[in-house]
Amino acid sequence: MAFSASVISLEGGGTIELYLDDPAGLFIGSLPVPAANGPEQQLELRTEISGAVGIHDLYLVFKGNTGSELFKLDSWRFIEK
């Protein structure tokens, strides 16, 4: 299974980390978001995930350098292989 996100990349860039049931729960994957070099950039990004079986709450944890905007999350979805 894969996680796909449509993001607008900003100057900071960063990472979207995926956890089940709690922000510090089972880690199932991460999606790097590159920093924009210039104007905002719309990107479609995808990463493989593992360990997600059954019904769970999903937590998206956004990480990056403080002091600058990281990115804007437009939409996300799971993709079956």
GICOR-V594705 format. One record per pair of residues at least 24 apart in sequence whose ideal C-beta (glycine too) atoms are under 10 Angstrom apart, sorted by the first residue. I is the first residue (numbers start at 1). GAP is how many residues later the second one is. Records with the same first field share a line. If there is no record, write none. Layout:
# GICOR-V594705
I: GAP  GAP
This chain:
# GICOR-V594705
1: 27  28  47  48  49  50  51  52  77  78  79  80
2: 27  29  44  45  46  47  75  76  77  78  79
3: 25  26  27  28  42  43  44  45  46  49  55  57  73  74  75  76
4: 27  40  41  42  43  71  72  73  74  75
5: 26  28  38  39  40  41  42  55  66  68  69  70  71  72
6: 36  37  38  39  66  67  68  69  70  71
7: 24  26  27  33  34  35  36  37  38  63  64  65  66  67  68  69
8: 25  28  32  33  34  35  61  63  64  65  66
9: 24  25  26  27  28  30  31  32  33  34  36  60  61  62  63
10: 25  26  29  30  31  54  58  59  60  61  62
11: 24  25  26  27  29  54  56  57  58  59  60
12: 24  52  53  54  55  56  57  58  59
13: 24  51  52  55  56  57  58
14: 48  49  50  51  54  55  56  57
15: 46  47  48  49  55  56
16: 29  31  44  45  46  47  48  54  55  57  60
17: 42  43  44  45  46
18: 29  31  33  34  40  41  42  43  58
19: 37  38  39  40  41  42
20: 29  31  32  33  34  36  37  38  39
21: 35  36  37  38
22: 34  35  37
23: 34  36  37  38
24: 35  37
25: 31  32  33  34
26: 25  26  30
27: 24  34
28: 24  25  28  30
30: 31  33
31: 29  45
32: 32
33: 29  30  31  37  38  39  40
34: 37
35: 29  30  33  35  36
36: 33  35
40: 29  31  32
41: 30
42: 30  32
43: 28  31
44: 30  31
45: 26  31
46: 31  33
48: 31  33
49: 29  30
52: 26
